[in-house]
Structures are given as C-alpha cells and as structure tokens.
C-alpha cells in the first residue's frame, strides 16, 4: 500500500498558488486558478508513486536528505517539480512531499547539477 503526504509548508504553497496565479494575471478567473491548484494537488497525490524518480540535486538538501524528485508537466510552459522522501512504515510506502517548485523558479538548480 502507498500513501502520499505533504508537509504543512507544501500545503501552504498550494493554498497560496491560486492567489498568485490570479493576482499576477496568469489565469484570468479566480475559480480557474483555484481549480488549477486543486488539480495539481490531486495529480501529485494520485500519480507521484507512478512517476519516474530522480535523485534531487545537492541544492535541494535544504529540504531534507536523500530526496528524490519527479516532474509534472501542466502545460507547454510550466512543469512542476515535486521533491520528496520515501519511507516504509507498517508495510506501507509513504511518499512525503517536502518541496514544490516550477521550471520558472528552480530550473537553473536542476541544470547546474548536470554541468
């Protein structure tokens, strides 16, 4: 059995995301921005265990040791990167989401590691 959990800070990011998307004009209607944020949350919660995982670059150790990351492309301009740790507890695999960022903010940290 598998479970996906989110740190409180990450839940806060989802709550703030809809406001940012609407206020900065990325999405024209507040309802659409809320729906985008909710869909992203559900997509991660449902599909994270199915995604290809990669070792997180050293920059992201600030969010925890032994992290992995997976990507979620939402459209042709934006990909979200989910950073998480994996734990086993009572026969259950737990994916603990520790940080969320998109290509507009963190892509350079992913590319630097490849150089």
TAPEVEN-V776518 format. One line per field, one symbol per residue. ss: DSSP state (H for helix, E for strand, C for the rest). psi: psi as a letter, one per 30 degrees, with the letter a starting at -180 (. if undefined). A space follows every 50 residues. Layout:
ss: ???
psi: ???
This chain:
ss: CEEEEECHHHHHHHHHHHHHHHHCCCCCCHHHHHHHHHHHHHHHHHHHHH CCCEECCHHHHHHCCCCEEEEEECCCCCEEEEEEEEEEECCEEEEEEEEE EEHHHHHHHHHHHHC
psi: kkkklkleeeeeeeefeeeeeeeggekfkeeeeeeeeeeeeeeeeefeff lkklkklfegfffllhllllkjkfaffkkkkkkllklkkhgkkkjjkfkk llffefeffeeeff.
